[in-house]
Amino acid sequence: MEAYKRIVERWRKAPGADLDKPPKTGGGGIQNELYNKFKIAMFSTHEIEKLATAQDSLKTKLLKLGGLIG
């Protein structure tokens, strides 16, 4: 239950307007813009750096497995 509370607390930092009325399109880089906007609002600089490291590691593994095309 404690983990749930932390998740809810984190999501409360997300930009409300983008949650209430998300863009109608997924093209044109809109999803990446929203991801970055939410990430900046919801995480500290240190956490964002850790996320980037984890993302790079996962991407490398997926490329090697053939689960992602580079």
TAWOBEL-V950298 format. One record per pair of residues at least 12 apart in sequence whose ideal C-beta (glycine too) atoms are under 7 Angstrom apart, sorted by sequence separation. I is the first residue (numbers start at 0). GAP is how many residues later the second one is. If there is no record, write none. Layout:
BEGIN
i=(I,I)
gap=(GAP,GAP)
END
This chain:
BEGIN
i=(17,17,14,14,13,14,13,12,13,12,9)
gap=(16,19,22,23,24,26,27,28,28,29,32)
END
